Amino acid sequence: MNMRPEFKPADSDFEARVRDSFNRQPAMHLIGATITMVKPGFCEIEMPRKHDLTQQHGFVHGGIVGMIADSAAGYAAYSLFPADATVLTVEYKMNLMAPADGDRMLARAQVTRHGKTLTIVGFDVFAEKAGKMLHCATGLATMMCMLGRPDAPRTAAS
C-alpha cells in the first residue's frame, strides 16, 4: 500500500520555477545548499558540512538544520502552486532527535495535504557520515499559497 499521496502540479513548468526561486535565495548560497530533487509535492535539499555552520560541539547548528528543512518543505509545497503564486512559511515544528554530525546534510520534504491556501508538509533531515545516514530531525510545516504575488524580490514599492 502506497501511503505517499499523489499530487498533480497546477503548473507544468513547476520544476524550473522551483529551481529558479531557490537559486535566488542568498541564504541558501551562503550555506552551500542545493536542490537535489524536486517532484510534485516533494523536495530534497542537500548541504555539505561547513565548519562555520557548526555549534560549539562541532555539530551542524540546529538553526541550520531548521533552515534546510524549512526550505525543503516550502519548495515541496510550492511545486504544487499555480505559476502566479509564491510561498510563505506560516509555521513549522521540528524535533531534533540526534546531533547533526555529518559530512553532508539532507532534508527531504513531502506534502501530506494540499489545500487552496494552506499546504501541510512533513519533513526529515539526515546527517550522512562515512556512508551512514543518521535521522537527526523530523517535523511538520504549514505553507501558505499567496496567489497573485510574484515569486520575485521585494522592492521598496512592494
MDAnalysis code that builds the backbone (N, CA, C; Angstrom):
import MDAnalysis as mda
import numpy as np

u = mda.Universe.empty(474, n_residues=158, atom_resindex=np.repeat(np.arange(158), 3), trajectory=True)
u.add_TopologyAttr("name", ["N", "CA", "C"] * 158)
u.add_TopologyAttr("resid", np.arange(1, 159))
u.add_TopologyAttr("resname", ["MET", "ASN", "MET", "ARG", "PRO", "GLU", "PHE", "LYS", "PRO", "ALA", "ASP", "SER", "ASP", "PHE", "GLU", "ALA", "ARG", "VAL", "ARG", "ASP", "SER", "PHE", "ASN", "ARG", "GLN", "PRO", "ALA", "MET", "HIS", "LEU", "ILE", "GLY", "ALA", "THR", "ILE", "THR", "MET", "VAL", "LYS", "PRO", "GLY", "PHE", "CYS", "GLU", "ILE", "GLU", "MET", "PRO", "ARG", "LYS", "HIS", "ASP", "LEU", "THR", "GLN", "GLN", "HIS", "GLY", "PHE", "VAL", "HIS", "GLY", "GLY", "ILE", "VAL", "GLY", "MET", "ILE", "ALA", "ASP", "SER", "ALA", "ALA", "GLY", "TYR", "ALA", "ALA", "TYR", "SER", "LEU", "PHE", "PRO", "ALA", "ASP", "ALA", "THR", "VAL", "LEU", "THR", "VAL", "GLU", "TYR", "LYS", "MET", "ASN", "LEU", "MET", "ALA", "PRO", "ALA", "ASP", "GLY", "ASP", "ARG", "MET", "LEU", "ALA", "ARG", "ALA", "GLN", "VAL", "THR", "ARG", "HIS", "GLY", "LYS", "THR", "LEU", "THR", "ILE", "VAL", "GLY", "PHE", "ASP", "VAL", "PHE", "ALA", "GLU", "LYS", "ALA", "GLY", "LYS", "MET", "LEU", "HIS", "CYS", "ALA", "THR", "GLY", "LEU", "ALA", "THR", "MET", "MET", "CYS", "MET", "LEU", "GLY", "ARG", "PRO", "ASP", "ALA", "PRO", "ARG", "THR", "ALA", "ALA", "SER"])
u.atoms.positions = np.array([
    [0.841, -1.182, 0.000],
    [0.000, 0.000, 0.000],
    [0.882, 1.239, 0.000],
    [0.665, 2.151, -0.944],
    [1.440, 3.391, -1.042],
    [0.805, 4.446, -0.140],
    [1.508, 4.850, 0.893],
    [0.992, 5.854, 1.826],
    [1.325, 7.273, 1.376],
    [2.184, 7.412, 0.381],
    [2.573, 8.728, -0.113],
    [1.514, 9.232, -1.081],
    [0.895, 10.384, -0.798],
    [-0.146, 10.888, -1.693],
    [0.439, 11.301, -3.047],
    [-0.391, 11.185, -4.071],
    [-0.005, 11.624, -5.417],
    [-0.632, 12.991, -5.660],
    [0.177, 13.930, -6.129],
    [-0.316, 15.271, -6.386],
    [-0.013, 15.664, -7.827],
    [-0.902, 16.467, -8.395],
    [-0.706, 16.991, -9.738],
    [-0.406, 18.479, -9.594],
    [0.736, 18.931, -10.128],
    [1.057, 20.353, -10.004],
    [0.113, 21.216, -10.839],
    [-0.169, 22.421, -10.364],
    [-1.020, 23.355, -11.100],
    [-0.273, 23.962, -12.290],
    [1.044, 23.899, -12.267],
    [1.893, 24.480, -13.301],
    [2.804, 23.382, -13.850],
    [2.706, 23.100, -15.129],
    [3.518, 22.026, -15.723],
    [5.011, 22.351, -15.705],
    [5.357, 23.624, -15.569],
    [6.764, 24.045, -15.522],
    [7.236, 24.242, -14.080],
    [6.627, 23.487, -13.152],
    [6.896, 23.675, -11.726],
    [8.372, 23.510, -11.368],
    [9.059, 22.545, -11.969],
    [10.445, 22.277, -11.566],
    [11.348, 23.465, -11.874],
    [11.234, 24.042, -13.048],
    [12.053, 25.213, -13.400],
    [11.729, 26.383, -12.475],
    [10.441, 26.552, -12.157],
    [10.015, 27.653, -11.280],
    [10.568, 27.474, -9.872],
    [10.538, 26.237, -9.359],
    [11.074, 25.943, -8.029],
    [12.578, 26.196, -8.000],
    [13.288, 25.669, -8.978],
    [14.746, 25.825, -9.003],
    [15.154, 27.286, -9.170],
    [14.419, 28.035, -9.980],
    [14.714, 29.460, -10.146],
    [14.531, 30.207, -8.825],
    [13.443, 29.936, -8.136],
    [13.188, 30.590, -6.853],
    [14.279, 30.245, -5.844],
    [14.601, 28.958, -5.753],
    [15.647, 28.517, -4.820],
    [16.971, 29.210, -5.126],
    [17.320, 29.309, -6.399],
    [18.597, 29.910, -6.793],
    [18.671, 31.409, -6.506],
    [17.527, 32.044, -6.245],
    [17.515, 33.459, -5.876],
    [17.594, 33.683, -4.370],
    [17.837, 32.626, -3.596],
    [17.927, 32.757, -2.141],
    [19.389, 32.906, -1.722],
    [19.833, 34.110, -1.393],
    [21.216, 34.284, -0.932],
    [21.537, 33.421, 0.288],
    [20.571, 33.180, 1.154],
    [20.822, 32.380, 2.360],
    [21.220, 30.948, 2.005],
    [20.586, 30.377, 0.991],
    [20.930, 29.011, 0.580],
    [22.331, 28.968, -0.035],
    [22.685, 30.009, -0.791],
    [24.045, 30.093, -1.350],
    [25.065, 30.213, -0.215],
    [24.730, 30.999, 0.793],
    [25.629, 31.218, 1.923],
    [26.007, 29.907, 2.616],
    [25.036, 29.026, 2.789],
    [25.313, 27.776, 3.494],
    [25.721, 26.644, 2.549],
    [25.696, 26.883, 1.247],
    [26.119, 25.868, 0.267],
    [25.066, 24.829, -0.047],
    [23.799, 25.139, 0.212],
    [22.714, 24.185, -0.034],
    [22.321, 24.166, -1.506],
    [21.902, 22.992, -1.974],
    [21.410, 22.832, -3.342],
    [20.189, 21.916, -3.336],
    [19.325, 22.123, -4.329],
    [18.200, 21.211, -4.522],
    [18.722, 20.024, -5.312],
    [18.527, 18.827, -4.782],
    [18.956, 17.624, -5.487],
    [17.797, 16.935, -6.197],
    [16.568, 17.197, -5.738],
    [15.411, 16.582, -6.383],
    [14.159, 17.395, -6.092],
    [13.335, 17.548, -7.103],
    [12.019, 18.146, -6.910],
    [11.033, 17.396, -7.806],
    [9.926, 16.971, -7.192],
    [8.824, 16.293, -7.863],
    [7.550, 16.936, -7.344],
    [6.416, 16.691, -7.963],
    [5.182, 17.276, -7.431],
    [4.958, 16.875, -5.969],
    [4.989, 17.860, -5.086],
    [4.768, 17.625, -3.663],
    [5.972, 17.118, -2.896],
    [7.149, 17.105, -3.521],
    [8.353, 16.580, -2.863],
    [9.562, 17.444, -3.215],
    [10.435, 17.634, -2.224],
    [11.684, 18.356, -2.469],
    [12.777, 17.785, -1.569],
    [13.981, 17.720, -2.125],
    [15.149, 17.265, -1.373],
    [16.250, 18.304, -1.534],
    [16.822, 18.695, -0.416],
    [17.908, 19.678, -0.393],
    [19.093, 19.065, 0.334],
    [20.283, 19.258, -0.213],
    [21.484, 18.787, 0.476],
    [22.412, 19.957, 0.741],
    [23.251, 19.764, 1.742],
    [24.187, 20.803, 2.151],
    [25.447, 20.138, 2.684],
    [26.613, 20.544, 2.193],
    [27.844, 19.989, 2.751],
    [28.112, 20.579, 4.133],
    [28.785, 19.818, 4.968],
    [29.179, 20.338, 6.285],
    [30.222, 21.421, 6.071],
    [30.019, 22.547, 6.731],
    [30.979, 23.647, 6.697],
    [31.274, 24.017, 8.150],
    [32.528, 24.165, 8.465],
    [32.916, 24.459, 9.841],
    [32.198, 25.690, 10.396],
    [32.013, 26.706, 9.573],
    [31.397, 27.940, 10.074],
    [29.880, 27.822, 10.265],
    [29.305, 26.633, 10.049],
    [27.886, 26.401, 10.313],
    [27.674, 25.457, 11.495],
    [28.737, 25.243, 12.274],
    [28.654, 24.335, 13.409],
    [28.491, 25.105, 14.716],
    [28.068, 24.374, 15.739],
    [27.970, 24.958, 17.072],
    [29.209, 24.550, 17.873],
    [29.219, 24.825, 19.160],
    [30.412, 24.665, 19.992],
    [30.919, 23.232, 20.114],
    [30.070, 22.237, 19.833],
    [30.489, 20.834, 19.922],
    [30.938, 20.274, 18.573],
    [30.838, 21.103, 17.523],
    [31.245, 20.667, 16.188],
    [30.138, 20.068, 15.350],
    [28.913, 20.050, 15.868],
    [27.772, 19.552, 15.097],
    [27.197, 20.696, 14.275],
    [26.538, 20.366, 13.149],
    [25.840, 21.397, 12.381],
    [24.785, 22.007, 13.304],
    [24.749, 23.314, 13.358],
    [23.857, 24.047, 14.256],
    [22.396, 23.714, 13.952],
    [21.586, 23.575, 15.006],
    [20.167, 23.267, 14.853],
    [19.422, 24.293, 14.022],
    [19.843, 25.548, 14.086],
    [19.210, 26.583, 13.269],
    [19.431, 26.345, 11.786],
    [20.593, 25.811, 11.442],
    [20.900, 25.496, 10.042],
    [20.091, 24.269, 9.614],
    [19.953, 23.291, 10.501],
    [19.110, 22.122, 10.220],
    [17.690, 22.593, 9.915],
    [17.172, 23.499, 10.749],
    [15.839, 24.057, 10.528],
    [15.747, 24.842, 9.231],
    [16.816, 25.502, 8.875],
    [16.846, 26.316, 7.653],
    [16.642, 25.458, 6.407],
    [17.362, 24.332, 6.313],
    [17.202, 23.495, 5.117],
    [15.879, 22.728, 5.156],
    [15.406, 22.393, 6.358],
    [14.104, 21.718, 6.478],
    [12.991, 22.657, 6.022],
    [13.034, 23.905, 6.453],
    [12.028, 24.902, 6.083],
    [12.021, 25.114, 4.569],
    [13.187, 25.234, 3.971],
    [13.250, 25.437, 2.517],
    [12.747, 24.221, 1.755],
    [13.118, 23.026, 2.186],
    [12.634, 21.820, 1.517],
    [11.112, 21.737, 1.606],
    [10.561, 22.028, 2.778],
    [9.107, 21.998, 2.953],
    [8.430, 23.056, 2.086],
    [8.998, 24.239, 2.057],
    [8.427, 25.316, 1.248],
    [8.402, 24.980, -0.228],
    [9.493, 24.419, -0.710],
    [9.541, 24.098, -2.138],
    [8.745, 22.852, -2.490],
    [8.559, 21.925, -1.561],
    [7.655, 20.796, -1.804],
    [6.238, 21.336, -2.035],
    [5.828, 22.271, -1.187],
    [4.505, 22.897, -1.347],
    [4.445, 23.732, -2.614],
    [5.452, 24.562, -2.835],
    [5.484, 25.478, -3.982],
    [5.398, 24.727, -5.308],
    [5.901, 23.494, -5.345],
    [5.856, 22.711, -6.582],
    [4.412, 22.448, -7.042],
    [3.451, 22.576, -6.144],
    [2.045, 22.335, -6.475],
    [1.269, 23.609, -6.766],
    [1.868, 24.766, -6.517],
    [1.158, 26.033, -6.632],
    [1.057, 26.503, -8.085],
    [0.070, 27.348, -8.369],
    [-0.037, 27.930, -9.711],
    [1.169, 28.825, -10.018],
    [1.396, 29.072, -11.279],
    [2.546, 29.873, -11.714],
    [2.489, 31.305, -11.196],
    [1.293, 31.827, -10.919],
    [1.167, 33.218, -10.461],
    [1.098, 33.327, -8.942],
    [1.759, 32.413, -8.249],
    [1.730, 32.409, -6.783],
    [3.142, 32.304, -6.234],
    [3.266, 32.635, -4.964],
    [4.508, 32.408, -4.239],
    [4.169, 31.672, -2.944],
    [5.193, 31.310, -2.201],
    [5.016, 30.521, -0.989],
    [5.576, 31.285, 0.202],
    [4.953, 31.093, 1.343],
    [5.432, 31.701, 2.576],
    [5.175, 30.716, 3.716],
    [6.176, 30.534, 4.575],
    [6.027, 29.650, 5.728],
    [5.101, 30.304, 6.749],
    [4.101, 29.552, 7.205],
    [3.213, 30.011, 8.269],
    [3.782, 29.561, 9.614],
    [4.216, 28.291, 9.672],
    [4.835, 27.769, 10.893],
    [5.517, 26.445, 10.589],
    [6.465, 26.101, 11.450],
    [6.980, 24.733, 11.428],
    [7.414, 24.337, 12.822],
    [7.306, 23.042, 13.056],
    [7.698, 22.453, 14.327],
    [8.694, 21.359, 14.005],
    [9.831, 21.375, 14.673],
    [10.883, 20.420, 14.372],
    [11.369, 19.772, 15.663],
    [11.519, 18.458, 15.621],
    [12.142, 17.716, 16.714],
    [13.559, 17.369, 16.291],
    [14.536, 17.787, 17.095],
    [15.926, 17.397, 16.875],
    [16.124, 16.106, 17.661],
    [16.385, 15.010, 16.946],
    [16.427, 13.690, 17.570],
    [17.833, 13.189, 17.842],
    [18.820, 13.764, 17.149],
    [20.216, 13.357, 17.315],
    [21.085, 14.514, 16.834],
    [22.317, 14.602, 17.317],
    [23.208, 15.662, 16.821],
    [23.404, 15.551, 15.312],
    [23.425, 16.681, 14.643],
    [23.630, 16.734, 13.195],
    [25.129, 16.609, 12.926],
    [25.619, 15.403, 13.091],
    [27.042, 15.110, 12.958],
    [27.268, 14.375, 11.640],
    [27.544, 15.141, 10.599],
    [27.735, 14.523, 9.293],
    [28.579, 15.387, 8.387],
    [29.033, 14.771, 7.308],
    [29.779, 15.500, 6.283],
    [28.825, 16.142, 5.286],
    [27.576, 15.646, 5.282],
    [26.558, 16.160, 4.382],
    [25.226, 16.068, 5.090],
    [24.417, 17.103, 4.939],
    [23.067, 17.125, 5.488],
    [22.086, 16.957, 4.335],
    [20.981, 16.265, 4.595],
    [19.976, 16.009, 3.569],
    [18.598, 16.239, 4.173],
    [17.845, 17.163, 3.593],
    [16.479, 17.436, 4.045],
    [15.516, 16.953, 2.970],
    [14.524, 16.166, 3.380],
    [13.503, 15.662, 2.459],
    [12.141, 16.090, 2.983],
    [11.335, 16.647, 2.077],
    [10.011, 17.110, 2.475],
    [8.955, 16.576, 1.519],
    [7.821, 16.175, 2.081],
    [6.721, 15.599, 1.310],
    [5.398, 16.221, 1.759],
    [4.654, 16.746, 0.806],
    [3.333, 17.291, 1.111],
    [2.434, 16.167, 1.594],
    [1.712, 16.429, 2.691],
    [0.746, 15.454, 3.189],
    [-0.691, 15.878, 2.896],
    [-0.920, 17.192, 2.840],
    [-2.236, 17.710, 2.468],
    [-2.049, 19.031, 1.745],
    [-2.660, 19.107, 0.572],
    [-2.559, 20.325, -0.235],
    [-3.930, 20.976, -0.320],
    [-4.025, 22.196, 0.209],
    [-5.277, 22.938, 0.146],
    [-5.128, 24.165, -0.730],
    [-6.211, 24.906, -0.894],
    [-6.199, 26.096, -1.744],
    [-5.264, 27.177, -1.178],
    [-5.273, 27.348, 0.139],
    [-4.446, 28.373, 0.775],
    [-3.313, 27.775, 1.590],
    [-3.602, 26.765, 2.389],
    [-2.593, 26.163, 3.263],
    [-2.230, 24.751, 2.803],
    [-0.950, 24.460, 2.850],
    [-0.439, 23.140, 2.491],
    [0.400, 22.628, 3.657],
    [0.145, 21.386, 4.058],
    [0.847, 20.774, 5.180],
    [1.931, 19.854, 4.623],
    [3.142, 19.981, 5.178],
    [4.301, 19.253, 4.672],
    [5.051, 18.597, 5.833],
    [5.340, 17.313, 5.693],
    [6.192, 16.619, 6.647],
    [7.624, 16.642, 6.131],
    [8.586, 16.705, 7.049],
    [9.992, 16.717, 6.614],
    [10.864, 15.905, 7.559],
    [11.986, 15.454, 7.012],
    [13.001, 14.727, 7.764],
    [14.366, 15.237, 7.335],
    [15.295, 15.286, 8.279],
    [16.661, 15.713, 7.985],
    [17.612, 14.612, 8.449],
    [18.585, 14.320, 7.601],
    [19.561, 13.267, 7.863],
    [20.972, 13.852, 7.803],
    [21.845, 13.298, 8.616],
    [23.273, 13.632, 8.572],
    [23.989, 12.398, 8.034],
    [24.761, 12.588, 6.976],
    [25.499, 11.474, 6.395],
    [26.965, 11.572, 6.798],
    [27.475, 10.480, 7.340],
    [28.872, 10.428, 7.765],
    [29.404, 9.025, 7.492],
    [30.508, 8.951, 6.791],
    [31.136, 7.668, 6.458],
    [30.153, 6.715, 5.789],
    [29.297, 7.272, 4.919],
    [28.348, 6.449, 4.179],
    [27.113, 6.034, 4.946],
    [26.998, 6.421, 6.211],
    [25.828, 6.068, 7.028],
    [24.947, 7.296, 7.211],
    [23.632, 7.070, 7.138],
    [22.659, 8.148, 7.304],
    [22.069, 8.095, 8.711],
    [22.148, 9.214, 9.421],
    [21.570, 9.335, 10.754],
    [20.372, 10.268, 10.669],
    [19.205, 9.780, 11.074],
    [17.984, 10.583, 11.082],
    [18.077, 11.534, 12.276],
    [18.357, 12.808, 12.006],
    [18.614, 13.726, 13.119],
    [17.466, 14.684, 13.425],
    [16.507, 14.854, 12.494],
    [15.398, 15.770, 12.776],
    [14.166, 15.353, 11.974],
    [13.009, 15.669, 12.523],
    [11.743, 15.438, 11.829],
    [10.799, 16.561, 12.209],
    [9.820, 16.822, 11.359],
    [8.902, 17.895, 11.686],
    [7.752, 18.028, 10.717],
    [6.976, 19.064, 10.940],
    [5.781, 19.350, 10.168],
    [5.714, 20.854, 9.938],
    [5.380, 21.240, 8.718],
    [5.320, 22.655, 8.365],
    [3.991, 22.988, 7.708],
    [3.567, 24.223, 7.868],
    [2.389, 24.750, 7.180],
    [2.862, 25.864, 6.268],
    [2.531, 25.732, 4.973],
    [2.939, 26.707, 3.965],
    [1.702, 27.386, 3.384],
    [1.814, 28.694, 3.095],
    [0.716, 29.460, 2.547],
    [0.952, 29.745, 1.071],
    [-0.078, 29.495, 0.262],
    [-0.062, 29.849, -1.151],
    [-0.551, 31.290, -1.268],
    [0.313, 32.151, -1.769],
    [-0.033, 33.566, -1.922],
    [-0.295, 33.828, -3.402],
    [-1.564, 33.667, -3.808],
    [-1.968, 33.845, -5.199],
    [-1.818, 35.293, -5.638],
    [-1.428, 35.469, -6.888],
    [-1.302, 36.809, -7.438],
    [-0.102, 37.584, -6.952],
    [0.781, 36.918, -6.217],
    [2.011, 37.547, -5.724],
    [3.185, 36.941, -6.479],
    [3.902, 37.704, -7.241],
    [5.028, 37.131, -7.985],
    [6.106, 36.634, -7.040],
    [6.733, 35.537, -7.409],
    [7.836, 34.992, -6.618],
    [9.104, 35.721, -7.060],
    [9.217, 36.935, -6.608],
    [10.341, 37.790, -7.008],
    [10.760, 38.623, -5.806],
    [11.966, 39.172, -5.867],
    [12.432, 40.006, -4.753],
    [11.500, 41.200, -4.524],
    [11.309, 41.531, -3.261],
    [10.504, 42.708, -2.909],
    [11.285, 43.963, -3.229],
    [10.592, 44.964, -3.653],
    [11.210, 46.263, -3.901],
    [10.691, 47.243, -2.859],
    [11.265, 48.433, -2.828],
    [10.834, 49.440, -1.862],
    [9.357, 49.760, -2.024],
    [8.831, 49.658, -3.250],
    [7.428, 49.954, -3.510],
    [6.524, 48.792, -3.099],
    [7.078, 47.599, -2.885],
    [6.242, 46.437, -2.540],
    [5.787, 46.586, -1.132],
])
